[in-house]
């Protein structure tokens, strides 16, 4: 469990930390594992506006991220694998339509 919290904190830092939260109005829901088959640690983010309300970001064993873009009900609209940390903000911005930095 402690490892999950460390990974979730690092993901938030890579997204921009408190600036990311302030710019998007996002709420950090929890840290978690991606699913039953992929027990990878990650972070669940809730966005207050837009069609995409939730994004799961999980750290894969390959040291890349898997992202799931979901509706409020949890329906997965899109899943992306092998996303590197240096493009994480751009990918989330492209899929949510939210500006993640000035």
N, CA, C and O atoms as CSV, one atom per row, in Angstrom:
chain,resi,resn,atom,element,x,y,z
A,1,UNK,N,N,0.820,-1.195,0.000
A,1,UNK,CA,C,0.000,0.000,0.000
A,1,UNK,C,C,0.862,1.255,0.000
A,1,UNK,O,O,0.535,2.237,-0.666
A,2,UNK,N,N,1.961,1.222,0.746
A,2,UNK,CA,C,2.831,2.390,0.807
A,2,UNK,C,C,3.401,2.695,-0.572
A,2,UNK,O,O,3.509,3.862,-0.947
A,3,UNK,N,N,3.770,1.665,-1.335
A,3,UNK,CA,C,4.291,1.858,-2.678
A,3,UNK,C,C,3.258,2.568,-3.559
A,3,UNK,O,O,3.623,3.429,-4.360
A,4,UNK,N,N,1.982,2.220,-3.421
A,4,UNK,CA,C,0.923,2.864,-4.201
A,4,UNK,C,C,0.847,4.351,-3.909
A,4,UNK,O,O,0.664,5.156,-4.821
A,5,UNK,N,N,0.984,4.717,-2.654
A,5,UNK,CA,C,0.935,6.132,-2.270
A,5,UNK,C,C,2.130,6.883,-2.847
A,5,UNK,O,O,1.987,8.028,-3.277
A,6,UNK,N,N,3.288,6.268,-2.862
A,6,UNK,CA,C,4.484,6.905,-3.422
A,6,UNK,C,C,4.314,7.108,-4.922
A,6,UNK,O,O,4.633,8.179,-5.440
A,7,UNK,N,N,3.819,6.100,-5.621
A,7,UNK,CA,C,3.592,6.204,-7.067
A,7,UNK,C,C,2.551,7.283,-7.360
A,7,UNK,O,O,2.743,8.093,-8.267
A,8,UNK,N,N,1.455,7.304,-6.607
A,8,UNK,CA,C,0.401,8.302,-6.818
A,8,UNK,C,C,0.938,9.716,-6.605
A,8,UNK,O,O,0.607,10.622,-7.369
A,9,UNK,N,N,1.752,9.911,-5.591
A,9,UNK,CA,C,2.353,11.217,-5.326
A,9,UNK,C,C,3.261,11.643,-6.465
A,9,UNK,O,O,3.267,12.813,-6.849
A,10,UNK,N,N,4.025,10.711,-7.009
A,10,UNK,CA,C,4.924,11.030,-8.125
A,10,UNK,C,C,4.129,11.358,-9.390
A,10,UNK,O,O,4.508,12.264,-10.132
A,11,UNK,N,N,3.052,10.650,-9.642
A,11,UNK,CA,C,2.212,10.957,-10.805
A,11,UNK,C,C,1.663,12.378,-10.691
A,11,UNK,O,O,1.714,13.146,-11.652
A,12,UNK,N,N,1.148,12.720,-9.532
A,12,UNK,CA,C,0.618,14.067,-9.326
A,12,UNK,C,C,1.712,15.112,-9.530
A,12,UNK,O,O,1.467,16.156,-10.135
A,13,UNK,N,N,2.911,14.840,-9.031
A,13,UNK,CA,C,4.030,15.767,-9.223
A,13,UNK,C,C,4.332,15.946,-10.706
A,13,UNK,O,O,4.572,17.068,-11.152
A,14,UNK,N,N,4.325,14.858,-11.478
A,14,UNK,CA,C,4.609,14.925,-12.910
A,14,UNK,C,C,3.523,15.685,-13.666
A,14,UNK,O,O,3.794,16.266,-14.717
A,15,UNK,N,N,2.308,15.685,-13.145
A,15,UNK,CA,C,1.219,16.438,-13.770
A,15,UNK,C,C,1.281,17.926,-13.442
A,15,UNK,O,O,0.654,18.739,-14.121
A,16,UNK,N,N,2.024,18.281,-12.416
A,16,UNK,CA,C,2.147,19.684,-12.030
A,16,UNK,C,C,1.729,19.966,-10.601
A,16,UNK,O,O,1.716,21.123,-10.182
A,17,UNK,N,N,1.387,18.936,-9.845
A,17,UNK,CA,C,1.061,19.083,-8.433
A,17,UNK,C,C,-0.136,19.988,-8.187
A,17,UNK,O,O,-1.173,19.858,-8.838
A,18,UNK,N,N,0.019,20.903,-7.243
A,18,UNK,CA,C,-1.082,21.789,-6.867
A,18,UNK,C,C,-1.486,22.727,-8.003
A,18,UNK,O,O,-2.648,23.124,-8.081
A,19,UNK,N,N,-0.566,23.085,-8.875
A,19,UNK,CA,C,-0.924,23.920,-10.033
A,19,UNK,C,C,-1.887,23.174,-10.947
A,19,UNK,O,O,-2.858,23.750,-11.437
A,20,UNK,N,N,-1.618,21.898,-11.175
A,20,UNK,CA,C,-2.506,21.055,-11.972
A,20,UNK,C,C,-3.905,21.037,-11.353
A,20,UNK,O,O,-4.899,21.209,-12.058
A,21,UNK,N,N,-3.981,20.829,-10.046
A,21,UNK,CA,C,-5.271,20.770,-9.358
A,21,UNK,C,C,-6.002,22.100,-9.456
A,21,UNK,O,O,-7.210,22.125,-9.692
A,22,UNK,N,N,-5.285,23.205,-9.276
A,22,UNK,CA,C,-5.904,24.531,-9.326
A,22,UNK,C,C,-6.389,24.882,-10.731
A,22,UNK,O,O,-7.472,25.446,-10.883
A,23,UNK,N,N,-5.613,24.561,-11.746
A,23,UNK,CA,C,-5.978,24.916,-13.123
A,23,UNK,C,C,-7.157,24.105,-13.652
A,23,UNK,O,O,-7.960,24.612,-14.436
A,24,UNK,N,N,-7.262,22.859,-13.231
A,24,UNK,CA,C,-8.301,21.981,-13.779
A,24,UNK,C,C,-9.504,21.827,-12.863
A,24,UNK,O,O,-10.565,21.386,-13.305
A,25,UNK,N,N,-9.355,22.181,-11.602
A,25,UNK,CA,C,-10.411,21.938,-10.634
A,25,UNK,C,C,-10.524,20.471,-10.265
A,25,UNK,O,O,-11.508,20.047,-9.660
A,26,UNK,N,N,-9.506,19.695,-10.634
A,26,UNK,CA,C,-9.517,18.251,-10.408
A,26,UNK,C,C,-9.441,17.918,-8.924
A,26,UNK,O,O,-8.898,18.671,-8.115
A,27,UNK,N,N,-9.993,16.786,-8.608
A,27,UNK,CA,C,-9.917,16.226,-7.262
A,27,UNK,C,C,-9.222,14.875,-7.365
A,27,UNK,O,O,-9.500,14.081,-8.264
A,28,UNK,N,N,-8.325,14.635,-6.441
A,28,UNK,CA,C,-7.665,13.337,-6.388
A,28,UNK,C,C,-8.584,12.413,-5.602
A,28,UNK,O,O,-8.862,12.639,-4.424
A,29,UNK,N,N,-9.041,11.385,-6.268
A,29,UNK,CA,C,-9.990,10.480,-5.639
A,29,UNK,C,C,-9.276,9.470,-4.737
A,29,UNK,O,O,-9.670,9.279,-3.586
A,30,UNK,N,N,-8.235,8.829,-5.252
A,30,UNK,CA,C,-7.564,7.806,-4.469
A,30,UNK,C,C,-6.370,7.259,-5.241
A,30,UNK,O,O,-6.189,7.526,-6.429
A,31,UNK,N,N,-5.576,6.495,-4.532
A,31,UNK,CA,C,-4.604,5.678,-5.238
A,31,UNK,C,C,-5.168,4.261,-5.262
A,31,UNK,O,O,-5.971,3.908,-4.399
A,32,UNK,N,N,-4.773,3.462,-6.208
A,32,UNK,CA,C,-5.443,2.204,-6.484
A,32,UNK,C,C,-4.537,1.302,-7.310
A,32,UNK,O,O,-3.404,1.668,-7.620
A,33,UNK,N,N,-5.033,0.135,-7.663
A,33,UNK,CA,C,-4.414,-0.707,-8.684
A,33,UNK,C,C,-5.325,-0.676,-9.900
A,33,UNK,O,O,-6.539,-0.533,-9.755
A,34,UNK,N,N,-4.762,-0.808,-11.101
A,34,UNK,CA,C,-5.513,-0.608,-12.344
A,34,UNK,C,C,-6.717,-1.540,-12.456
A,34,UNK,O,O,-7.841,-1.069,-12.626
A,35,UNK,N,N,-6.505,-2.841,-12.364
A,35,UNK,CA,C,-7.608,-3.800,-12.404
A,35,UNK,C,C,-7.123,-5.132,-11.845
A,35,UNK,O,O,-5.974,-5.249,-11.418
A,36,UNK,N,N,-7.992,-6.126,-11.849
A,36,UNK,CA,C,-7.645,-7.429,-11.274
A,36,UNK,C,C,-6.440,-8.089,-11.948
A,36,UNK,O,O,-5.626,-8.727,-11.281
A,37,UNK,N,N,-6.328,-7.936,-13.258
A,37,UNK,CA,C,-5.237,-8.570,-13.989
A,37,UNK,C,C,-3.950,-7.758,-13.974
A,37,UNK,O,O,-2.853,-8.313,-14.038
A,38,UNK,N,N,-4.092,-6.451,-13.888
A,38,UNK,CA,C,-2.926,-5.563,-13.881
A,38,UNK,C,C,-2.902,-4.826,-12.551
A,38,UNK,O,O,-3.481,-3.748,-12.420
A,39,UNK,N,N,-2.251,-5.393,-11.596
A,39,UNK,CA,C,-2.218,-4.821,-10.249
A,39,UNK,C,C,-1.126,-3.763,-10.146
A,39,UNK,O,O,-0.231,-3.838,-9.304
A,40,UNK,N,N,-1.231,-2.774,-11.034
A,40,UNK,CA,C,-0.246,-1.706,-11.084
A,40,UNK,C,C,-0.732,-0.535,-10.247
A,40,UNK,O,O,-1.912,-0.187,-10.299
A,41,UNK,N,N,0.160,0.080,-9.473
A,41,UNK,CA,C,-0.251,1.225,-8.652
A,41,UNK,C,C,-0.533,2.450,-9.512
A,41,UNK,O,O,0.054,2.620,-10.581
A,42,UNK,N,N,-1.433,3.296,-9.035
A,42,UNK,CA,C,-1.752,4.486,-9.807
A,42,UNK,C,C,-2.589,5.480,-9.043
A,42,UNK,O,O,-2.676,5.444,-7.816
A,43,UNK,N,N,-3.201,6.369,-9.797
A,43,UNK,CA,C,-3.942,7.498,-9.259
A,43,UNK,C,C,-5.247,7.650,-10.030
A,43,UNK,O,O,-5.274,7.502,-11.252
A,44,UNK,N,N,-6.332,7.946,-9.313
A,44,UNK,CA,C,-7.626,8.215,-9.932
A,44,UNK,C,C,-7.942,9.687,-9.734
A,44,UNK,O,O,-7.956,10.179,-8.606
A,45,UNK,N,N,-8.198,10.396,-10.841
A,45,UNK,CA,C,-8.471,11.828,-10.811
A,45,UNK,C,C,-9.892,12.064,-11.314
A,45,UNK,O,O,-10.332,11.441,-12.280
A,46,UNK,N,N,-10.603,12.973,-10.647
A,46,UNK,CA,C,-11.960,13.343,-11.046
A,46,UNK,C,C,-11.941,14.789,-11.532
A,46,UNK,O,O,-11.463,15.681,-10.832
A,47,UNK,N,N,-12.467,15.014,-12.741
A,47,UNK,CA,C,-12.581,16.361,-13.301
A,47,UNK,C,C,-14.028,16.834,-13.198
A,47,UNK,O,O,-14.941,16.067,-13.503
A,48,UNK,N,N,-14.262,18.082,-12.775
A,48,UNK,CA,C,-15.630,18.565,-12.586
A,48,UNK,C,C,-16.362,18.929,-13.876
A,48,UNK,O,O,-17.590,19.011,-13.881
A,49,UNK,N,N,-15.628,19.148,-14.973
A,49,UNK,CA,C,-16.277,19.552,-16.219
A,49,UNK,C,C,-15.823,18.661,-17.360
A,49,UNK,O,O,-14.792,17.995,-17.266
A,50,UNK,N,N,-16.595,18.651,-18.440
A,50,UNK,CA,C,-16.233,17.899,-19.635
A,50,UNK,C,C,-16.862,16.520,-19.664
A,50,UNK,O,O,-17.408,16.044,-18.669
A,51,UNK,N,N,-16.772,15.888,-20.822
A,51,UNK,CA,C,-17.326,14.547,-21.004
A,51,UNK,C,C,-16.528,13.512,-20.213
A,51,UNK,O,O,-17.096,12.591,-19.626
A,52,UNK,N,N,-15.218,13.674,-20.205
A,52,UNK,CA,C,-14.358,12.760,-19.455
A,52,UNK,C,C,-14.294,13.265,-18.022
A,52,UNK,O,O,-13.765,14.342,-17.751
A,53,UNK,N,N,-14.839,12.476,-17.116
A,53,UNK,CA,C,-14.925,12.881,-15.711
A,53,UNK,C,C,-13.848,12.254,-14.839
A,53,UNK,O,O,-13.482,12.804,-13.800
A,54,UNK,N,N,-13.341,11.098,-15.264
A,54,UNK,CA,C,-12.339,10.402,-14.455
A,54,UNK,C,C,-11.203,9.932,-15.352
A,54,UNK,O,O,-11.405,9.545,-16.502
A,55,UNK,N,N,-10.011,9.978,-14.790
A,55,UNK,CA,C,-8.835,9.441,-15.475
A,55,UNK,C,C,-8.070,8.591,-14.474
A,55,UNK,O,O,-7.698,9.055,-13.397
A,56,UNK,N,N,-7.843,7.339,-14.851
A,56,UNK,CA,C,-6.973,6.467,-14.069
A,56,UNK,C,C,-5.607,6.491,-14.738
A,56,UNK,O,O,-5.492,6.332,-15.953
A,57,UNK,N,N,-4.589,6.690,-13.937
A,57,UNK,CA,C,-3.219,6.692,-14.441
A,57,UNK,C,C,-2.458,5.662,-13.628
A,57,UNK,O,O,-2.328,5.804,-12.412
A,58,UNK,N,N,-1.953,4.624,-14.286
A,58,UNK,CA,C,-1.257,3.542,-13.585
A,58,UNK,C,C,0.154,3.378,-14.132
A,58,UNK,O,O,0.392,3.506,-15.333
A,59,UNK,N,N,1.079,3.094,-13.229
A,59,UNK,CA,C,2.466,2.862,-13.604
A,59,UNK,C,C,2.652,1.393,-13.953
A,59,UNK,O,O,2.509,0.520,-13.097
A,60,UNK,N,N,2.972,1.124,-15.217
A,60,UNK,CA,C,3.190,-0.242,-15.695
A,60,UNK,C,C,4.605,-0.712,-15.349
A,60,UNK,O,O,5.476,0.114,-15.077
A,61,UNK,N,N,4.842,-2.010,-15.356
A,61,UNK,CA,C,6.191,-2.533,-15.083
A,61,UNK,C,C,7.253,-2.005,-16.055
A,61,UNK,O,O,8.440,-2.014,-15.731
A,62,UNK,N,N,6.842,-1.547,-17.235
A,62,UNK,CA,C,7.779,-1.018,-18.238
A,62,UNK,C,C,8.207,0.416,-17.923
A,62,UNK,O,O,8.926,1.030,-18.711
A,63,UNK,N,N,7.774,0.958,-16.779
A,63,UNK,CA,C,8.058,2.336,-16.361
A,63,UNK,C,C,7.398,3.349,-17.295
A,63,UNK,O,O,7.898,4.460,-17.469
A,64,UNK,N,N,6.281,2.963,-17.890
A,64,UNK,CA,C,5.424,3.860,-18.659
A,64,UNK,C,C,4.056,3.841,-17.983
A,64,UNK,O,O,3.821,3.070,-17.053
A,65,UNK,N,N,3.164,4.696,-18.461
A,65,UNK,CA,C,1.837,4.781,-17.849
A,65,UNK,C,C,0.768,4.216,-18.761
A,65,UNK,O,O,0.864,4.287,-19.986
A,66,UNK,N,N,-0.254,3.652,-18.136
A,66,UNK,CA,C,-1.482,3.276,-18.810
A,66,UNK,C,C,-2.558,4.218,-18.299
A,66,UNK,O,O,-2.716,4.388,-17.090
A,67,UNK,N,N,-3.299,4.829,-19.213
A,67,UNK,CA,C,-4.342,5.778,-18.857
A,67,UNK,C,C,-5.691,5.248,-19.306
A,67,UNK,O,O,-5.825,4.716,-20.408
A,68,UNK,N,N,-6.684,5.394,-18.450
A,68,UNK,CA,C,-8.061,5.069,-18.790
A,68,UNK,C,C,-8.884,6.334,-18.611
A,68,UNK,O,O,-8.885,6.933,-17.535
A,69,UNK,N,N,-9.583,6.740,-19.663
A,69,UNK,CA,C,-10.447,7.921,-19.638
A,69,UNK,C,C,-11.881,7.423,-19.505
A,69,UNK,O,O,-12.335,6.613,-20.313
A,70,UNK,N,N,-12.606,7.909,-18.477
A,70,UNK,CA,C,-13.902,7.341,-18.142
A,70,UNK,C,C,-14.980,8.398,-17.942
A,70,UNK,O,O,-14.691,9.574,-17.720
A,71,UNK,N,N,-16.230,7.950,-18.027
A,71,UNK,CA,C,-17.388,8.784,-17.695
A,71,UNK,C,C,-17.586,8.732,-16.178
A,71,UNK,O,O,-16.861,8.033,-15.470
A,72,UNK,N,N,-18.570,9.476,-15.697
A,72,UNK,CA,C,-18.886,9.475,-14.267
A,72,UNK,C,C,-19.268,8.083,-13.782
A,72,UNK,O,O,-18.933,7.694,-12.663
A,73,UNK,N,N,-19.962,7.343,-14.619
A,73,UNK,CA,C,-20.404,5.999,-14.232
A,73,UNK,C,C,-19.280,4.969,-14.260
A,73,UNK,O,O,-19.465,3.837,-13.814
A,74,UNK,N,N,-18.126,5.353,-14.777
A,74,UNK,CA,C,-16.993,4.429,-14.825
A,74,UNK,C,C,-16.814,3.730,-16.156
A,74,UNK,O,O,-15.925,2.890,-16.290
A,75,UNK,N,N,-17.641,4.056,-17.150
A,75,UNK,CA,C,-17.487,3.464,-18.476
A,75,UNK,C,C,-16.190,3.979,-19.091
A,75,UNK,O,O,-15.962,5.187,-19.152
A,76,UNK,N,N,-15.349,3.064,-19.544
A,76,UNK,CA,C,-14.063,3.437,-20.142
A,76,UNK,C,C,-14.296,3.872,-21.583
A,76,UNK,O,O,-14.771,3.094,-22.410
A,77,UNK,N,N,-13.955,5.126,-21.873
A,77,UNK,CA,C,-14.106,5.674,-23.218
A,77,UNK,C,C,-12.878,5.421,-24.068
A,77,UNK,O,O,-12.974,5.244,-25.283
A,78,UNK,N,N,-11.717,5.404,-23.417
A,78,UNK,CA,C,-10.468,5.201,-24.146
A,78,UNK,C,C,-9.406,4.719,-23.172
A,78,UNK,O,O,-9.390,5.122,-22.009
A,79,UNK,N,N,-8.521,3.857,-23.651
A,79,UNK,CA,C,-7.388,3.397,-22.851
A,79,UNK,C,C,-6.130,3.516,-23.692
A,79,UNK,O,O,-6.103,3.094,-24.848
A,80,UNK,N,N,-5.095,4.090,-23.109
A,80,UNK,CA,C,-3.819,4.259,-23.790
A,80,UNK,C,C,-2.723,3.593,-22.973
A,80,UNK,O,O,-2.677,3.726,-21.750
A,81,UNK,N,N,-1.854,2.886,-23.650
A,81,UNK,CA,C,-0.725,2.212,-22.996
A,81,UNK,C,C,0.587,2.848,-23.432
A,81,UNK,O,O,0.651,3.556,-24.437
A,82,UNK,N,N,1.625,2.581,-22.658
A,82,UNK,CA,C,2.999,2.991,-22.992
A,82,UNK,C,C,3.146,4.502,-23.140
A,82,UNK,O,O,3.780,4.972,-24.084
A,83,UNK,N,N,2.567,5.262,-22.218
A,83,UNK,CA,C,2.684,6.714,-22.215
A,83,UNK,C,C,3.849,7.096,-21.303
A,83,UNK,O,O,3.888,6.698,-20.139
A,84,UNK,N,N,4.783,7.859,-21.829
A,84,UNK,CA,C,5.944,8.285,-21.044
A,84,UNK,C,C,5.603,9.526,-20.224
A,84,UNK,O,O,4.718,10.302,-20.585
A,85,UNK,N,N,6.314,9.697,-19.121
A,85,UNK,CA,C,6.059,10.803,-18.187
A,85,UNK,C,C,6.149,12.165,-18.866
A,85,UNK,O,O,5.397,13.075,-18.518
A,86,UNK,N,N,7.056,12.319,-19.829
A,86,UNK,CA,C,7.251,13.639,-20.447
A,86,UNK,C,C,6.096,14.053,-21.369
A,86,UNK,O,O,6.036,15.212,-21.778
A,87,UNK,N,N,5.198,13.154,-21.699
A,87,UNK,CA,C,4.037,13.506,-22.529
A,87,UNK,C,C,2.713,13.316,-21.790
A,87,UNK,O,O,1.642,13.468,-22.377
A,88,UNK,N,N,2.789,12.989,-20.517
A,88,UNK,CA,C,1.595,12.715,-19.725
A,88,UNK,C,C,0.629,13.897,-19.716
A,88,UNK,O,O,-0.567,13.712,-19.940
A,89,UNK,N,N,1.125,15.106,-19.461
A,89,UNK,CA,C,0.258,16.289,-19.455
A,89,UNK,C,C,-0.413,16.508,-20.804
A,89,UNK,O,O,-1.614,16.772,-20.866
A,90,UNK,N,N,0.351,16.401,-21.878
A,90,UNK,CA,C,-0.199,16.650,-23.212
A,90,UNK,C,C,-1.288,15.639,-23.561
A,90,UNK,O,O,-2.319,16.009,-24.122
A,91,UNK,N,N,-1.070,14.379,-23.236
A,91,UNK,CA,C,-2.056,13.344,-23.543
A,91,UNK,C,C,-3.351,13.593,-22.777
A,91,UNK,O,O,-4.436,13.482,-23.346
A,92,UNK,N,N,-3.248,13.925,-21.505
A,92,UNK,CA,C,-4.450,14.203,-20.714
A,92,UNK,C,C,-5.151,15.441,-21.242
A,92,UNK,O,O,-6.377,15.453,-21.357
A,93,UNK,N,N,-4.402,16.475,-21.562
A,93,UNK,CA,C,-4.989,17.696,-22.110
A,93,UNK,C,C,-5.703,17.420,-23.429
A,93,UNK,O,O,-6.814,17.903,-23.650
A,94,UNK,N,N,-5.066,16.643,-24.304
A,94,UNK,CA,C,-5.666,16.314,-25.604
A,94,UNK,C,C,-6.989,15.561,-25.447
A,94,UNK,O,O,-7.920,15.777,-26.223
A,95,UNK,N,N,-7.075,14.691,-24.463
A,95,UNK,CA,C,-8.279,13.861,-24.300
A,95,UNK,C,C,-9.377,14.542,-23.496
A,95,UNK,O,O,-10.558,14.261,-23.699
A,96,UNK,N,N,-9.000,15.436,-22.582
A,96,UNK,CA,C,-10.022,16.090,-21.743
A,96,UNK,C,C,-10.396,17.469,-22.259
A,96,UNK,O,O,-11.465,17.985,-21.931
A,97,UNK,N,N,-9.523,18.073,-23.068
A,97,UNK,CA,C,-9.761,19.440,-23.537
A,97,UNK,C,C,-9.402,20.497,-22.504
A,97,UNK,O,O,-9.658,21.682,-22.715
A,98,UNK,N,N,-8.818,20.083,-21.398
A,98,UNK,CA,C,-8.442,21.020,-20.334
A,98,UNK,C,C,-6.997,21.474,-20.506
A,98,UNK,O,O,-6.122,20.690,-20.872
A,99,UNK,N,N,-6.766,22.754,-20.235
A,99,UNK,CA,C,-5.395,23.288,-20.242
A,99,UNK,C,C,-4.731,22.888,-18.933
A,99,UNK,O,O,-5.268,23.149,-17.856
A,100,UNK,N,N,-3.567,22.257,-19.023
A,100,UNK,CA,C,-2.894,21.793,-17.826
A,100,UNK,C,C,-1.731,22.683,-17.416
A,100,UNK,O,O,-1.136,22.482,-16.357
A,101,UNK,N,N,-1.404,23.662,-18.245
A,101,UNK,CA,C,-0.371,24.627,-17.883
A,101,UNK,C,C,-0.603,25.889,-18.667
A,101,UNK,O,O,-1.331,25.896,-19.660
A,102,UNK,N,N,0.026,26.971,-18.214
A,102,UNK,CA,C,-0.136,28.274,-18.880
A,102,UNK,C,C,0.677,28.345,-20.153
A,102,UNK,O,O,0.659,29.366,-20.840
